[in-house]
Amino acid sequence: MSADNTLPSFDYDPRTRVLFGAGMLQRLGEIVREQGCMRVLLVTDHGLKDAGHPQRAESLLRQSGCEVRMWDEVPPNPTSADVERGLEFARHRPIDLIVGLGGGSSMDCAKGINFLLTNGGTMSDYRGTGKATQPMLPFIAVPTTSGTGSEGQSYAVIADPVTHMKMACGDKKALARVAILDPELTVTMPHSVTVATGFDAISHAVETYVTLRRNPVSQLFSRQAWQLLSRAFPLVVENPRDLEARGAMLLGSHLAGTAIENSMLGATHALANPLSAHFGTTHGEAIAIMLPRVVRYNGGVSSIRRLYGDLCEDAGLCSAKDKAAGDTLAGHLAWLADRAGLPTSLEAIVTDATILPTLAAEAAEQWTGTFNPRPVGAAELEELYRCALN
């Protein structure tokens, strides 16, 4: 419920079946066949081959009688040019279902290919929401990281190949029919990927809980995600083989992603995207730097501070009514990032402060910032960058 105890209107439209549990990948072939499909495009990234996940998925599909075409050229932060390459691979092959296996990049690229294969045009044609006019192919999402929650979202986040700024292309038809959440697939993540994607998931829970578009349904997802992620994150940092903690991270990531679908994000993500575009900073690292600053900024609004108090109480940090809840939560988030070895300032990234107005102007153009609970324009965003320099 909102901090003022009023119930806002909302439109909750669940469309994704979720299978969760260790070993659940074994059901991939069965799930594809249940969709009445036989010819599968498997979209993934080449790096996962070392872990054996794409080969295993391909084998399971073939064992169920499916024809499989694998496209494993998804890079980190795919651009519209990468989607076009995937489209070129797919359009000459008979395909009736798409499986996205990997992190957010693979799932987003799979959605992008689905947009263009079924509706034509270019990715920029679908920037925004609801611009696809034709049905899309059934899509099954199999995340191997605990981060983006893309398997619960109708948006494909695709970067411009020139500016590297990200654009969100969304349509309910792009949602996964089925999401398979198997924590065994996440145990193979390197430490750097574990912490970067994990902190991104944490940011999703924190931001969605307070956005202007928050509602009782989204907040249920956000708060449960926070409870799972805030407790499990330190555990997987200390013991990457902890399957129970990995499962909590994967489910928490999914719930936070589902919250995004219902409430959008905030200023943290608006600030993070220009950092990645200009400096190649990984998304999770940029988020780790900016989230505590945004929480402190938003905590200046009493109604938002009370919501942050809920999260503080859930994590055993302070009472939900503590007037310092915003600062307390921000400090805890900075501590989590530091404990995981993530950067906590822009000092090593931004060496020339004269670029900050440019970064702030670009951040002000990001859609996510419009949903921040405390208004942000270029001036406020520049000040947040400056606060993050030390």
C-alpha positions in Angstrom: 0.0 0.0 0.0 1.2 3.5 -0.7 2.7 5.5 2.2 -0.5 7.7 2.3 -2.6 4.6 2.7 -4.5 5.1 -0.5 -4.9 2.4 -3.1 -4.0 3.5 -6.6 -5.6 2.1 -9.7 -3.5 -0.5 -11.6 -3.7 -2.9 -14.5 -2.1 -6.2 -13.6 -1.8 -8.6 -16.6 0.2 -11.8 -15.7 1.1 -13.9 -18.8 4.2 -15.8 -17.9 4.2 -19.3 -16.4 7.1 -19.7 -13.9 8.9 -23.0 -13.2 11.3 -22.7 -10.3 13.6 -25.3 -8.8 17.0 -27.0 -9.0 17.1 -29.3 -12.1 14.1 -27.6 -13.7 15.9 -27.2 -17.1 15.2 -30.9 -17.6 11.7 -29.9 -18.5 12.6 -27.6 -21.4 11.8 -30.0 -24.2 8.5 -30.9 -22.5 7.5 -27.2 -22.2 8.3 -26.5 -25.8 6.2 -29.4 -27.0 3.3 -28.2 -24.8 3.4 -25.0 -26.9 2.7 -27.1 -29.9 6.1 -26.2 -31.4 8.9 -28.3 -32.9 11.4 -25.8 -34.6 13.3 -23.9 -32.1 15.7 -20.9 -32.3 18.0 -21.1 -29.3 19.5 -17.6 -28.6 22.5 -17.5 -26.3 26.0 -16.2 -25.9 29.2 -18.1 -26.9 30.8 -17.7 -23.4 28.2 -20.0 -21.8 29.6 -22.9 -23.8 32.3 -23.3 -21.2 29.6 -24.0 -18.6 27.9 -26.4 -21.0 24.4 -24.8 -20.6 23.6 -24.2 -24.4 24.8 -27.7 -25.3 22.6 -29.2 -22.6 19.6 -27.2 -23.6 20.1 -28.2 -27.2 20.4 -31.9 -26.3 17.2 -31.7 -24.2 15.3 -30.1 -27.1 16.5 -32.7 -29.6 15.6 -35.5 -27.2 12.1 -34.2 -27.2 12.0 -34.4 -31.0 12.6 -30.7 -31.7 14.7 -29.2 -34.5 17.1 -26.7 -33.0 19.0 -23.8 -34.6 21.4 -22.2 -32.2 22.6 -18.6 -32.5 25.3 -18.0 -29.9 26.7 -14.6 -30.9 24.9 -12.4 -28.3 27.4 -9.9 -26.8 27.1 -8.0 -23.5 24.7 -5.1 -23.9 23.5 -6.0 -27.4 22.9 -3.3 -29.9 20.3 -3.1 -32.7 23.0 -4.2 -35.0 23.4 -7.4 -33.0 19.6 -8.0 -33.2 19.8 -7.5 -37.0 22.6 -10.2 -37.2 20.4 -12.6 -35.2 17.5 -11.8 -37.4 19.5 -12.6 -40.5 20.4 -16.0 -39.0 16.8 -16.7 -38.1 14.9 -15.5 -41.2 16.3 -18.2 -43.5 15.2 -21.0 -41.1 11.8 -22.4 -40.3 11.2 -21.4 -36.7 8.1 -21.5 -34.6 9.4 -20.8 -31.1 12.4 -18.9 -29.5 14.3 -19.9 -26.4 16.5 -17.2 -24.8 19.2 -18.8 -22.6 21.6 -16.7 -20.7 21.7 -13.3 -18.9 19.6 -10.3 -19.7 21.5 -9.7 -22.9 20.5 -13.1 -24.4 16.9 -12.8 -23.3 16.6 -9.2 -24.6 18.3 -10.0 -27.9 15.9 -13.0 -28.3 13.0 -10.6 -27.7 14.4 -8.2 -30.2 14.8 -10.9 -32.9 11.2 -11.8 -32.2 10.0 -8.3 -32.7 11.7 -8.0 -36.1 11.1 -11.5 -37.3 7.3 -11.2 -36.8 6.7 -7.5 -37.2 9.5 -6.3 -39.5 11.2 -2.9 -39.3 14.0 -1.9 -37.0 14.3 -1.9 -33.2 14.0 1.9 -33.1 10.4 1.4 -34.5 9.4 -0.3 -31.3 11.0 2.1 -28.8 8.4 2.7 -26.1 5.4 0.5 -25.5 2.8 -1.4 -27.6 4.0 -0.7 -31.1 4.0 -4.3 -32.4 0.9 -4.9 -34.5 1.4 -8.6 -35.4 1.5 -11.7 -33.1 4.9 -12.9 -32.0 6.4 -16.3 -31.7 6.1 -18.1 -28.4 9.2 -17.2 -26.3 10.7 -19.3 -23.4 13.2 -17.6 -21.1 15.9 -19.4 -19.3 18.0 -17.1 -17.2 21.5 -18.2 -16.2 22.2 -15.1 -14.1 20.3 -13.5 -11.1 20.1 -9.9 -12.3 17.9 -8.4 -14.9 14.7 -10.3 -14.4 14.2 -9.9 -18.2 12.3 -13.2 -18.2 9.4 -11.4 -16.3 9.3 -8.3 -18.6 7.8 -7.4 -21.9 10.7 -5.0 -22.7 13.8 -5.7 -24.8 16.5 -3.3 -23.7 18.7 -2.7 -26.8 21.5 -0.2 -27.2 22.1 2.1 -30.1 25.2 0.9 -32.1 26.6 4.4 -32.4 25.8 6.2 -29.0 25.5 2.9 -27.0 22.6 4.5 -25.2 19.9 2.0 -24.3 16.4 2.0 -25.6 13.5 0.1 -24.1 11.2 -1.6 -26.7 8.2 -3.1 -25.0 5.0 -5.0 -26.0 3.0 -7.5 -24.0 3.2 -9.9 -26.9 7.0 -10.1 -26.2 6.5 -11.5 -22.7 7.9 -15.0 -22.2 5.1 -17.7 -22.3 7.2 -19.6 -19.8 10.2 -18.7 -17.6 12.4 -21.6 -16.3 14.3 -20.7 -13.2 16.9 -23.3 -12.4 19.4 -22.1 -9.8 21.8 -24.9 -10.9 22.5 -22.8 -14.0 23.6 -19.8 -11.9 26.3 -21.6 -9.9 28.7 -21.4 -12.8 28.7 -17.5 -12.8 32.1 -16.0 -12.2 32.4 -13.8 -9.1 32.3 -10.6 -11.2 29.1 -11.6 -12.9 27.5 -12.8 -9.6 28.1 -9.5 -7.8 27.3 -7.2 -10.8 24.0 -8.9 -11.7 23.1 -9.5 -8.1 23.4 -5.9 -7.2 21.4 -4.9 -10.2 18.6 -7.2 -9.0 18.8 -5.5 -5.6 18.4 -2.1 -7.2 15.3 -3.3 -9.0 13.7 -4.3 -5.7 14.6 -1.0 -4.1 13.6 1.2 -7.0 10.4 -0.5 -7.9 9.2 -0.3 -4.3 9.1 3.5 -4.4 8.5 4.6 -8.0 5.6 6.9 -9.0 3.9 3.9 -10.7 4.2 1.6 -7.7 1.0 -0.2 -6.8 -0.1 -2.9 -4.3 0.8 -5.7 -6.7 4.2 -4.4 -7.7 5.1 -3.7 -4.1 4.3 -7.3 -3.1 6.9 -8.4 -5.7 9.4 -5.7 -4.8 9.3 -6.4 -1.0 9.5 -10.1 -1.4 12.4 -9.7 -3.8 14.2 -7.4 -1.4 13.8 -9.9 1.5 15.2 -12.7 -0.6 18.0 -10.7 -2.3 19.3 -8.7 0.7 19.8 -11.9 2.7 21.1 -14.1 0.0 23.5 -11.7 -1.7 26.2 -11.8 1.1 25.9 -15.5 1.2 26.6 -16.1 -2.5 29.5 -13.6 -2.3 31.0 -15.7 0.5 30.0 -19.2 -0.8 29.3 -19.3 -4.6 28.3 -23.0 -4.3 25.5 -22.3 -1.9 22.6 -23.6 -4.0 19.9 -22.5 -1.6 21.2 -18.9 -1.7 21.6 -19.1 -5.4 17.9 -20.1 -5.6 16.9 -17.2 -3.4 18.9 -14.8 -5.7 17.3 -16.2 -8.9 13.7 -16.1 -7.5 14.4 -12.6 -6.0 15.7 -11.4 -9.4 12.6 -12.7 -11.1 10.2 -11.1 -8.7 12.0 -7.8 -8.9 11.9 -8.1 -12.7 8.1 -8.7 -12.5 7.9 -5.6 -10.3 9.6 -3.6 -13.0 6.9 -4.7 -15.5 4.3 -3.3 -13.1 6.0 -0.2 -11.8 9.1 0.8 -13.9 12.4 2.0 -12.4 13.9 5.3 -11.2 16.8 7.7 -11.3 19.5 5.1 -10.5 19.0 3.5 -13.9 18.8 6.8 -15.7 22.2 7.7 -14.2 23.7 4.3 -14.9 23.1 4.2 -18.6 25.4 7.2 -19.6 28.2 5.7 -17.5 28.0 2.5 -19.4 27.8 4.3 -22.8 30.7 6.6 -22.2 33.1 4.5 -20.1 32.2 0.9 -20.7 31.3 0.5 -17.0 29.3 -2.6 -16.5 25.7 -1.9 -15.7 25.9 -3.5 -12.2 29.0 -1.5 -11.3 27.3 1.8 -12.4 24.2 0.8 -10.4 26.3 0.0 -7.3 27.8 3.5 -7.4 24.6 5.4 -7.9 21.9 3.6 -6.0 23.0 4.7 -2.5 23.1 8.3 -3.7 19.7 8.1 -5.2 18.2 6.5 -2.1 19.6 9.4 0.1 18.2 11.9 -2.3 14.7 10.2 -2.4 14.8 9.9 1.4 14.3 13.6 1.6 10.6 13.0 0.9 8.9 11.8 4.0 6.5 9.4 2.3 9.4 7.7 0.5 11.5 7.6 3.6 8.7 5.7 5.3 8.8 3.1 2.4 12.5 2.8 2.8 11.8 2.1 6.4 9.9 -1.0 5.4 13.0 -2.3 3.6 15.2 -1.3 6.6 13.0 -3.2 9.0 12.9 -6.3 6.7 16.8 -6.3 6.7 17.0 -5.8 10.5 18.6 -2.4 10.1 16.2 -0.1 12.0 12.6 0.4 12.8 10.3 1.2 9.8 9.4 4.5 11.5 13.1 5.6 11.9 13.4 9.1 10.5 16.9 8.2 9.3 15.7 5.2 7.3 16.8 6.7 4.0 20.3 7.3 5.1 20.4 3.9 6.9 19.3 2.0 3.8 21.8 4.0 1.6 24.6 3.1 4.0 23.7 -0.6 3.9 23.6 -0.7 0.2 27.0 0.9 0.0 28.3 -1.6 2.5 26.8 -4.5 0.4 28.6 -3.2 -2.7 31.9 -2.7 -1.0 31.7 -6.2 0.6 31.2 -7.7 -2.8 34.1 -5.8 -4.3 32.0 -3.5 -6.4 33.1 0.2 -6.9 31.4 2.7 -4.5 32.5 5.9 -6.2 33.1 7.4 -9.6 36.6 8.4 -8.7 38.3 5.8 -10.8 35.8 6.1 -13.7 35.3 9.8 -14.3 38.7 11.4 -14.4 37.5 14.7 -15.8 34.5 16.3 -14.1 33.8 18.6 -17.1 31.9 15.7 -18.6 29.3 15.6 -15.8 26.9 18.1 -17.5 26.9 15.9 -20.6 26.2 12.8 -18.6 23.5 14.5 -16.7 21.8 15.8 -19.9 21.8 12.3 -21.3 20.5 10.8 -18.0 17.7 13.4 -18.0 16.5 11.9 -21.4 16.2 8.4 -19.9 12.7 7.2 -19.6 13.3 5.6 -16.2 14.0 8.9 -14.5 10.5 10.1 -15.1 9.2 7.5 -12.7 11.5 8.5 -9.8 9.5 9.4 -6.7 11.3 12.7 -6.3 11.6 14.8 -9.4 15.0 14.8 -11.2 16.2 17.0 -14.0 19.6 17.6 -15.4 20.6 19.8 -12.5 19.7 17.2 -9.9 21.2 14.4 -11.8 24.5 16.3 -12.2 24.6 16.9 -8.5 24.1 13.2 -7.9 27.0 12.4 -10.2 29.1 15.0 -8.3 28.2 13.4 -5.0 29.4 10.1 -6.3 32.9 11.4 -7.2 34.1 10.6 -3.7 
